[in-house]
Amino acid sequence: MRILYYNWVDYLDDEGRGGGVSVYQVNLLRALKDVPEIDAAFLSSGLSYDLSDRTPRWQVVRHGKERETMRYEIINSGCLSPAHHSFGNPAQVAHPETEQVLADFLRANGPFDVVHFNNLEGVPANVLSLRSAFPGTKFVLTLHNYYPVCPQVNLWFDERENCTDFNAGARCVHCLEHKPAEHLTQKANGLAHWLKLRGIRPGTWQFDLVFRSAIRAGSLGSRAIGRFRKKAPALSARDISEQAAGFVQRRAEMVRLINENCDNVLCVSDRVGEIAAAHGIDPSLLHTSYIGSEQAECFARTRPRPSLLQPDGTLTLGYLGYMRRDKGFFFLLDALERLPEELSRKIRLLVAARVGPDSPMARMNALKGKLADLTHVDGYGHDDLDRLLEQVDVGLIPVMWQDNLPQVAIEMHARHIPLLTSDLGGAHELAHCPDMVFSAGDASGFADRVRFLLEGGLDTDRYWKGAMAPVSMQGHLDDLLAVYRSGVSG
């Protein structure tokens, strides 16, 4: 079986872009190497540009620390990635030249039994219509985010609130306040690509000297453009209406293309499937496929703790990830600041996240005088997880958006650490325990759950009996292969 995987960024990207999807793709392709009947290739698009020849084309990846002929990229895609770099551009739906490049690639390197899109960022969604030109090829799409129905990818309005209604496209018009200038982004990507082809890799002083200097100059230009736009007249009602109509059409076209051309749409949690169906994606195409994780092996070698409370009656909460509003970090600060003293003095907090902006850092440090203890670790790697999480009694997933299924939730769950989650996203599906769920953004609800835990209210035996085992890479691979080999979804 020959499989082509697509994502907007190369899974061995020198700059480490792509987050959890890239980690997943690395693990998956590594696992597939041990399956003799599988021949897998990988394609990316939307990041590599040529400063001298602007013609869209494909080529073998010729840069990076690893050289494998199975890795390809589209050069000069009409659709920039990630999504916010081409926000509102009709090329996210249709760009004939880029669509032709993918068609040429499939003919030159196929036939493929399966083309598995792990994203549609970086290519026009109309590439899905190529399905009719390759009748022997199954088209599979995994929804790791909500890009088909949200140009911001995460249904997160204006970087501040969960988006439940795009108001016939009008909210999209005002959602992305600071959109990078596309021509400057293309030039920056072109320079980066030129440097990498010459062996000057990200992280080296040569790359940083040339590329970062260019980026600083570009940023100054972008800020100047931004100042100009602020001085320009506000959008008229007609302009807003026309742009809003474009976003309505974008959503409708992407949903139509998926429904008409995808053989299967895989959802990384049940919640993702519910949201996809609510936005018009055919439920008969949807299939929940929890992604596999190498962290799943921790489940067999760890055991639930007999008691969540320490001998002194304190409880250690752990927050891992990013100091971002959508991840719930700012809400967590609010909730802890408002926590009654009889609760806060019994809480120890571990925050493992890269240093953030001055204001949240100052607020976090101020909590040291309110909580029993607070430890901040400036980021972490997977090799650090056992040591870091050894002291954590309960994991925190206080997300403010429909976070598909956070990797950090899987990492803690796999070590038998109960999760206290908001009701958004898929994290609460790991345990199916309503006692450990609060309404997103509800500080008093969060305090109620903390009190519940401090009073010993959680029956840990019942919690773990109702919990799902984390999915191993082998388990996930078995599910994928069943989807690939079957003509039936769901």
N, C-alpha and C positions, 0 to 999 in steps of 0.2 A: 504494500500500500504506500502510495506517494502522497505526502501531505505538505502543503505550503501554509506556513503560519505568517500572519501579517500583524504588525503593530507599528505605530507611528515612529517609534524609536528602536534602533538596533538593540537587541537584548544583551549584547556585549558592549554597549555604548561606553566610550572612554570617559564621558562626563557623568556617568551614573544616573542618567535621567530615566524616567518611566516608573519610578516608585515600585509599589508592590507588584504591578503587572510584569515589570521586567524581571523581578526576582522569581515570580511564578514561571515566566517563560524560560529562564535559565534552568530552573529545576525540571520543568517538563521536557525540554530538549535533551537534558542530561539523562533523564529516565528513558526517553525514547531510543537512545543509543544502544540500550540493552535489549531492545525488541528487534530481532533480526529481520522480521518481515516489513519493518517500517523504514521508509526513506524520507526524511524530513528536511525541508528547506525553510529559510526565513527571509522575509522581505520587509523593508521599512521605507518610509516616505515622509516628505514634508520638512526635513531638516537640512539636507545636503543640496547646495546650490553652487553653480559654476559661474564665476564672475565674468568669464570671457565668452562662453557659449551657453545661451539661455534656453536651448532646445530641451524640452523634457525627454528623458531617456532613462533606461535602467542599466545597471552595471553591477559586477561583483564588488562587494565591499573591499576596498584596498587600503584601509587604514585601521588603526587600533592595535592592541597588543596581541590579538589572536587573529590568525588568517584562516578562514575556512571557506571553501568554495560554495558551501550551502548558504552563505549570507549574501543577500543582494540588497540594493537600495535604488529607489527612484530619485533621479537627479532632476532638479527644477520642477518639482510638482507645482501645479497651479494652486494647490491648497496647502498653505503653511500649517505646520504643527508645532506645539500643541494647539488645541482648539482656539484659545483666546488670541493667538496670533493672526487668525483668519476670521475672527468673530464678525458675523454679519456678511461675510463675503459669499456671493452666490456660488463660488467655486467649491464650497463645501458640499453642494448638491451636484453640480454639473461642471465639468471642465473637459471638453472632448479630447484635447491633446493628452492630458494625463490618463484619461480612460483608455486611449489608444495604446499608451505605453504599457499599461497593465495587460491589455489584450495581447500585445506583442510578446510580453514576458511569458505569459501562460503558454503561448504557442511555441516559443523557442525553448522553454525549459520543461514543458509538460510532456505527456498529459499527467495531470494531478488527479488523484481520486478525491481529494478533499482540499478546498481552500478554506482555511479557518481564520476569520478576521477576529483578532482580539481587540480591535478598535476600528473605527472608521475615520479617525482623525488622520490628516495627512493625505487622504485621497478623496475625490468626490464620491459621494454616496452612490452616484449613478454607476459606479463600477460593479455594483451588485447585479445590474442588468446584463452583465456579461454571462450570467448563468445560462441564458438561452443559447449562447454561442458555444458553450462547453457542456453539452447535455450529459456527458459521462462524469462530470465533476460535481460533487456535493458542496454547496456553500453553507458554511456554519458561521454564526456570529455569536461571540460571547459578550454579554453586557457587563463590563467591569465598571462602567459609569453610565450616565444618562445622556450621553452626547446626541443620540438620534433625536431626542425631544428637547434638548437644552444646549444651546451653543456655548454655555458656560460649563457644560458637562455634568454639573453636580446639583442642579435645581437649587441653587444657593444665590439669592437675589442680592446684588450690590454688596457682596462680601459681608452681609450682616444678618440675613434671615432665610429660613427655609421657604422655598418658593412653592406654593400650592396652587397658584393660578397665574398664568402669564398674561392675563387680561387681553386676550386676542392679540398677543405679540407686543403690546404697548410697554410692558415691563421690560422686555428684552432690549428695547430701544435705550433705556436708561440704566441697564444693568451693569455694563462694563465701563466704568468711568475712565480708566486709563488703558486704552487699547494701544499697543505698540504700533508704530507706523510700519506697514507691511514692507515697503521698499527698503527701509533701514534694516528691518529684521532679515530680509533676504540677503542684503549685503553683508551683514554680520555673520550669517550662516555660511555665506560664500567664502568669506575670509577664513572662518574656522575650518571649513572643508579643505581649502587650499593649504593651510598650515598642516593639517593632519595627513594629507597625501604626501607631504614632504617629511614626514616622520617627526614633526613638531607637535607633540601630544599635549592635551590638556593636563595641567598640573606642573608642566615644566616652566622654567623661568622665561624661556623664549616665547612660549605660547602666551603666557600671562602678560608679558611685556607688550607684545604686538596686539593681541586680541583685546585684552582689558583696556588698553589705551583707546582702541577703536570704539569699544563699547561706551567708554566715558564720553567720547566725542559725540557718539550717536545719542547718548542720553541727554546731552546738552541740547542737541537738535530737537529731540522729542519734547523736552520741556519747553523749548521755544515755540514749537508747534502748539503745545498745550496752552501756553499763555495766549497765543494768537486765537485759539478756539474759544477761550474764555471771553475774549474781547468781541468775538464775532456774535452776531445776533442769535438769539435762541432759536431752536428749531420751531418752525411754524406748525400749526395743527395739521396742515396738509402733509408736511414732511414726516411728522411722527406717524401719521396714518399710513403713509406709503411704506415707511420702514417697518412698521408693525405688520403690515400685510406680507412683507417679505419673510418675516419670522414665522408667520402662520403657514405660509407656503413651504418654508423649509421643513417645518415639523411634519406637515402632511405628506410631503414628497418622501422624506426619509422613512416614515412609517409605511407608506405604500411600497417603496422599493424593498424594504425588509419583508413585508408580507408576501410580495409577489415573487421574490427570488431566493430567500433563505430557506434551506431545508430544515434547519434547526436554529433556534435562538436559545443559547444557554445562559442561565441566570446564576450569579454566584451566591445568591440567597433567595429564599422565598419572597422576601420583601421586594427585591428587584423585579421578580416576575409579576407581583401584584401591581407595581407601578407601571411596568411595561404594558400590561394588559389594560390598565386604566387609561393609558395614552394611545390605545388603538392597535397595539401589536397583537396579532392573532394568537389567542391563548393556546391553540392547538400546536403552535410552533415552540412554545415555551417549555423549558425543561430545567429544573434546578440542578445545578452541578457545582457543589461546593468545591472550590479549588483545593488541590492537594498541597500539603505543606510538609517539608522535612521536619518541622517542629512536632509533627504528630507522633513521632517516636517517643517523645517525652511522656506521653500519656501512659505508656506501659511501664515506665521506670519510676513514676512518681505516684504518690498516694494522697487522697484527701486528708486534710489536717483534722485531727479529732476535735479541735476547738479553734475557732477563728480568733478568739481573744487571747492576748498574752497574759501571763500570770498576774501582771499588775492591772489588768482590766482594760488595757489600751488595744487599739485596733490600727493596723498599718494598712493604709490605702496606697495603691500604686497607680500613677499616671505615666504612660509611655507614649511617645510620639512627637507631636509638634505643638508649639505654643501658638495655636491658631484659634480664631473665633469659631470656625466651622467644626473643628475637632472638639469644641466644648471647653477649651482651656480657660478662656475668659469667664465663661459661666461658672466654672469650677472655682475660680478666685472669688466671684460674687457670692457663691453659695457658702464657701468656707468663711468668708468675712462675716456673713450673716448668721453663721451657726451659733446657737446658744452656747454659753461658756461651759455648761455642764456636759456638753457633747464635745466641743472643740478641745478641751483639755485632755480628752481621752483618745485623740486622733493623732497618729503619726502619719506623715505623708512622704512618699518617695516620688519625685518628679524626675524622669529620665527623658530629657528633651534638650535640643540645642538651645543655647542662650538666645532669648528673644529680645524684642524692643525694650527700651528703658522702663516704660510705664508698667507693663506686666511683671517685669523682673523686680521692680521696686515693690509692687503689691505682693508678689510671692514672698519676697524676703521679709516683708512686714508681718506675714503670717507666722513667722518663727516665734513671735511673742505671744501668739494666740493658741497655737497647737502644742501638743506634747512634744513633737519633734518634726522637723522638716529637713529633708535631704534632697539636694538638687545635683543631678549628674548631667554634665554637658554632653548629651548624646550617648549612644551606645551601639555596639555591634552585636550580631547574633551570638558570638562567642561569650559575650558578657551576660547573657540573659539568665543563665542558671544562678550566677552569683548575685545579680541584682534582685531577682525575683524570690530568692530564698527567704528574704525578710518580709515579703508582701503577703498579707492575709486576704485582701480583696482587691481585685483590679477595677479600675474606673474607665468606663467608655461613655463619657457624657456628651456624645456628639449632638450637634445642632442641625445636622442635615441627614438625608437618607443615606448615610454611609453604607455602601453596599455590604461589605463584611470586612471590617478593619483587620489587617494583619496582626496588630498588637493584641486584638481580642483572641485570635487563634493562639498566639504565643503564650498568653497567660492561661487560657483555658486548657491548653495541652499539658500544663504543669499542675493541673488540678487546683487552680486558683479561681474561686468563684468570682463572677463578674457582676458589678453594679452598673447597669446601663440605662441610657435614656430609651425612650420608646421609638426612636427613629432608627432607620437602618436595620441591618441584619444581625447585629451582634447578639441580641437577646435570643435569637434562634438556637444558639449553642447550648443553652440550658433550659429554655422553655419554662422559666420560673418567674411568674408574675411578681413574687415578693421581692425580686431583685431588679425591678424596672420602675422608673419614675418618668414623669412627663418632661420632655426636653425643655430646658429653660426654667423649670419650676424649682426654685431654691427651697421652698418649704417642703415640697415633695421629696427632694434630695435629703433634707434634714430628717424627715420622717423615716426614710430608709436607713440612714445612719443610726438613728435612735434604735430602730428595730434590730440592727446588727449588734449594737453595743449591749442591748438587753438580752442577747442570746436567742433572738427570735428565729434565726435561720436553721432549719433542719438540714444539715449538710448531707446526711444519708439520702434524704428525699431529693435534695438538689441534684446530686450526682446520679441517682437512679433515673431521673428524668432528662439528664443531659445526653447530648449526642457525642460520640467519640469523634475527635478531629479526624478529618479525612487525610489518609496518607497519600503520597504521590502515586503509589501503586494502585490504591483504591480509586483515585481520581482517573488515573490512566485507563483502568478497566472500564470506567464509566464512559470516558471519551471514545475509546475504541468501539464500545457497544453502539454509541451514537453514530460514529463514522460508518460502521458496518450495517447499520439498520436503515431501512427506509422510513421508519416510523419514529416520530418524536413524541415527547411527553412522558 
